[in-house]
Amino acid sequence: MAPFKLSVAALVAYARERSPFYRKLYRSLPEKTASLASLPVVRQEDFWRANSYRGNRLLTGPLQDGVLLRSGGTTGKPKFSVFSRDEWSEFSSYFARKLALNGLKNGDRVANLFYSGALYGSFLFTHKVLEECPVRTLQLPITGTTPLPDMISLLKEHGASVLTGLPSTIAALAGRLKARGLSLPKVRLILFAGEPMQPDQRLLVLAAFPKTGIRSIGYASNDAGMLGYADPSCGPNEFRACDGHSIYEILDEETGRPISEPDCEGLSVATALARRLMPIIRYPVGDRALWLEPVGTPNRKYRLLGRSEESARVASLSVGFDEGAKAVRQTVPQSGSVQLQMIVEHRGGKDGLILRVAARVSPKREERLARRIIQTLYGRQPMLRRFVHEGKIRAPRVEWRDPGTLEANPRTGKLRRIIDLRARRS
């Protein structure tokens, strides 16, 4: 069998030979291609159209072992990501080795508060990573769906020393403890993932756990796999590239060329060297980032700066810009120019989505049209309605603006499709 992790040239050749999607994408390239910069960046819309349940044109072979997970993707259409058994094992064992650098101690009792079921991967993956971690721990598989009173009882009864979960779950737990005058004095480390921990959430968690360290468990996705790991040198939203396992690029949004110098913001693109069944080659991650260390630094550190303009990340849910635009187009009369800008905010401890619509609409119709836009968006992305109903995020709302007044990129003059107000505060 060939080496599990492939070189760029071998990965491209493999994908080209076995995946109709990549064969078509690379049809105009020379037969032997070893440079990432010479390859086109994948268009997410084309990628997910090819990765269908029937007539799949992306995968390089049949689904016969491994794991199939729900993908966040960027639209409301069902999506899945697959890892062969060997790929899943490589992914988790690599993550486990890096997690060992992030503050765990032998004998820690680690509560897994991520969500399970419905093809979600976070609970399942965290469980497997802790099993394979060189640091020996006792797992407490509680899940994030456990009612808070029961969760607190289990954490206290079994002496949890480490909590893992979504920031929203951990913040809700912290709020419950503070409101009831309770404490979990044995908890010394909190490892979060799935969404950024906002400043107000961090303050709430520190108020409930004043002597506890708060760190990211790591940076990965069901789509792209391992993207970055955190160690004690990493601050909030900072990670290290996974040399030898994946290639993380930051591209100039205008030219598409890789950015090499530090402190220059760009778009994140990933290539997974250990995935062959569902090849990930120059795949847009959906985040903006900048390098923090010079070129040539091993496992070079970078900082995430919020989402790109493909989708808005509201808590742990991705809402595609195209989905918002279609909801607006289906609702607002097309008598003139209609523009959309999606704003992600954080108020009252919860993320929220604002659809800022610039159109000439009678003030008498604004409220009715706003309700229809939201209902149409719910229909296109049912998980958004579910997250609101479960209290995970604020209800989306519509803001009406005059045409030509939406915020533009000061350097290019182009309309900014997505604005993350949380990134400006952090």
N, C-alpha and C positions, 0 to 999 in steps of 0.2 A: 504494500500500500504506500502511496506517496506521502511525504511529510504532511502532518495534519495542518500546520500553518503554511500557507503558500506565499511565495513572493508575489509582487504585483504582477509581473509578467505571467507567472503560472496561473494566478487567479483569473486574469483577463482571458487567457487562452481557454481555461476551463469553462468560464461563463459563456464565452463566445461559441464554443463547440456545442454546449448542451442547453443553453437558454435561448429560445427564440427572441425574447425581448432584447437581450444583450447582443445577440447576433445582428439584429436589425440596427440597434443603436450604434454599433461599431463597424457597420458595413463599409464605410468610406475610409477607415483607418488602415494603416499598413498591417500586414499579417502578424508581425511581431511588435508588440507595444509594451514597453517596460516603464514608461513615465506616466505617473498619475496626471501631471499637468497637461498631457496631450489628450486626455480622455474628456469627453463631455460630462458635465454634471447631470445627474439623473433628474428628470422632471417628475415630481411626485405624482402628478395626475396620471401620467403615462405608466409609471411604476405600479400604481394600485389598480389601474385598469387591467394591466397584464396579470396581476396576482389575483385572479378570480377563482372561485370555487370550481367552476366548470370551464373547460378549455383553457387551463392555465398556460400562459406563455412565458412566465418568469422563472419558475422552478426548473432545476436541472435534473430532477429525477422524481420518482414516485414517493408519496408519503407512506412510509412503511414502519418507521420507528421514531422515537424522539418525543417532542412535545409541540402542540399547537396552541397558540395564545391569541387572545383578542389584541388587536393593535389599536392604539389611540388614533393613528392616522390624522388626517386633517379634514375629513368630511364626515357626513352622517352615514355614508354607506358602510355596511359591515366589512371589516378587514381582518386579516389574520396574518400572523407571523409564525414561521416554523423553524425549528432547530432539529437536526438529526440527533440521535442519542449521543453520538460522539461530540457533536458541536455543543450540545447542552452541557455535557460534562466538562468540556474545555472551558466554556464560558464561566460556569460556576466555580471551577477550581481556580481559575485565574483571579476571579473576583475575591474568592476566599483568601488567597495569599495576600492580596492587597488589603483586605479588611483586617488582617492580623496586624497591620501597621497602624491601625486607627484607634487604639486605646483599649481594646479588649484584653481581659486578663483571664488566666486559667481559673476555672471555678465560677466565673460570672454566670448568673442566672438571667438569661436573655428572653425578654417577653417579645414575641412577634405579634405586633398590633396592625400589621398590614391586612389588606382585604383578600379574601379567598373566594374561589368559585367563579362561575360565569366566564371562564377562560381568562380570568385575571392572573397575572404572573407574579405579582409582588410577594405575596405570602409564600407561595410555592418556592420561588427562587431564593428568598431569604432563608427559608428552612434548609434548602439544599446547600447553600453557601455556608451556613453555620455548621452543618454536618461535616463539611470538607475543610473548614478553617483549621489551620495549625494550632490555634489557641483553642483549648478544650473548654467548652461551655455546656451548661444545662439549658435546653430549650424549653420555653413556656409558650406553646402554640395557642394563644388566646384569641387572636383575630380582632380586627377593628370593628366588626359588627356586634361584638359583645356589649350589652348595655353597660353604661358607665358604672353603676353601683356594683355589678358583678365583676367588671374589670378591676375595679379598685380592690375588691375583696380577694380576687385571685392573685393580684400583684403583691398584696400585703401578706397573704397566707403563705405564699411560696417564696417570699424574700427576693423579689426581682431586683437586680442591680443594674440592668441595662434595659432600656426601652427602644424598640425599633418600630417605626410607623410613619404615616403621613403627618406633616406638621399640623394639619387641621385636627387629626385625631388626638395628637399629643396635647395640643392647645386646649381642646375640649376637656380632656382628662385633667389638665392643670387647673382649668376654670372650676371644674367640679370640686377638686380638692380644696381650693381656696374658699369657695362658697360654703363648704361644709366644715371648714376648719380642720381638715384632715391632712395627713402627710404620709409620704413613703420614704422614710429616711435612708433606706438601703440603696435607693436609686442613685447611681453616681455618674451614669453616662446615658445620653440620649442620641440615637443615630436615626436621622430622618432621610426620606427620599420621596420622589414622586412629584414634588412641587417645592418651590423655594419657601423657606421659613421667613415670614415677614417680620419687620422690627417689632410690631405690637405683639405678635405671637411669641417672639423670643422673650420679650419682657414678661409676658404672662407666665411662660414656662419657667423662667428664672425665679419668678416670685414664688412659684410652688415648689421648685427644686433649686434652692439658692446655691448649693454646693455641687451642682451637676454640670458636667461638660456637655456642650451641644455641638454635634458635628454631622455633616452629611455622611451617610453610609457609603455613598458612591454615586456615580453618574452613568446611567445606562438606560436603554429603552428596549421595548419588545421589538421595535423595528430594526434599530441599528446595532443592538447588542451593547458591549462594553465601550464606553466613551471616555471615561476618566475615573480616577480613584482619588480619594482624599487621604491625606496624612496629617500629622499634627502641625505641619508648617502651613497648611491651607486655611485661609480665612473664609468668611461667608462667600458662597458661590465660586470658590476657587477649587480647581482640580488639576491633576497631573495626567498628561497623555500616557497612553498604554503602549509604550514602545514594544514592538514585536508582536503585539496582539491585534492592534488596530492602528490606523493612521488617521489622525485628526487634523483637518486643514481649516484655516480661516481665510476666506476669500473676499477680495474687494468686490463690493456689491455692484460697481459700475463696469469694471473690466473683467471680472471673473478670475483674476490672477491671484495666486496664493500670496497672502501677507506674511512676511517673514519678520518684520521689525516689531518690537513690543509696543504696547499702548496704542495700537491702531485697530479700530473696531471693524469687524467684518462678519460674514455669514459662515456658520459652521457646516462642514461637510465631512462625512466619515466613510472610511473603507474598512471592512472587517476582513482580516487576513485568515480567520479561522472559520469562515462560513462558506460552504459550497452549495448546499441544497437551495438556499435562498440568497444568492449573492448580493452583497451590499458593497457597491463600488461607487465612490463619490456621490453618496446619498445625502441630500440636504436634511440635516438634523432638525432644523426649525428653530435654532437658537442663534443669537448673536454673541460674539465673544471677542476677546483680545488676549494676545500673549503677554505674559508678565516677566518672562525670562528670555535671555538671548538665544539666537539660533544655535543649535548644537548642545544645549543643556539636556542631559538625559531626562526622559519623562517630563518634558517641558511643561511648566505650570501656565495655566490660563484662567481667565475669569469669565463667567457667563454674565451677559448683560440684558437678558430678557429675550423674548421671542422675536423671530424674524417676521416677515410679512406673509408667510404661508398660512399661519394659524395663530389664534390667540389661546394662551394657556390659562385657563380659569380654574384655580385650585389644581386638581389632577386631570382635568378634562380639556382636550384640545377641540377648539371650535374653529373650523376652517373659514377663512375669509370668504371664499367662494360661496359657502353655504349662507353666510350673512348677506352677501350681495344678491344671491338668487331670491332670498326671502324678501328683500327690499324691492327688487325688480318685479316680483309677482304681486306686489301690494300697491306700490306707489304709481300713480298715473304717469305714463311716459310722455308727458306733454313738453318736457324740456330736459335739461341736464340734471341727472341725479347722481350724486356721489356718496360713497359710504366710507366711514372711518370707524374702525373698531377700537374701543378704549378698554383696557383692563385696569380696574381700580381695586383698592383694598380699603374697606371701611368697616368699622364695628367688628373687627376680627374675621371678616370673610371677604373673599374675592368676589368681584362682580364684573359684569360685561355691559358696556354702553355701546349702542349702535348710534353713532353720530351721523345723521343723514342730512345732506345739503340738497334741498329741492324747493321748488316754488309750490307750496301747498297752503291752501286756505287754513288760517288758524282754527276755524271751526271744525276742520277735518283732522287736525293733527292727533288728537287723543285717540280717535277711532282707528286711524291708520296705524298708529303706534301699537295698539293692541293686536291688530291683524298681523303686523310684522313679527311680533313676538310669537304669536300662535303659529305662524307659518314656519318660523325658525324652530320652534319646538317640534313641529311635524317632521322637519328635515333632520333634526338631531334630538331624538327622544331622550338621550342621556342628560341633556341640558335641563329638561323639565324635571327629570328624576333627581338630579343634584339639588335643584331648587326645592323640590318637595321634601327632600331629606335634610334640608337645612345646611347643606355643605357650602353653598354659595348664595349670594344675593340674587334676587330676581333680576333678569336683564331688563334694561330700559332703553328707550329711544330719546335722543336729543335732536331737535330740529335746528338746522343752521341755514343761513343764507348761502346760495351758491357762491363758490369762490372763496369761502372763509375758512375752509378746513386747513389744518396745519400741514405744511409742506417741508420737505427736507431742505434746510437752509443752504446746503452745498449744491444740490442738483435742481431744486425747484419742483421735484416730483412730489405728488401727493403721498403722504405717509399713510399706508393702509392700516397698520396696527400700531398703536401707541401703548406702551406698558408703563403706567404711572407708578407701579410698584418699583420698577428698576430705578426710577428717578429719586425715589425716597431712600433706597437701601445704600 
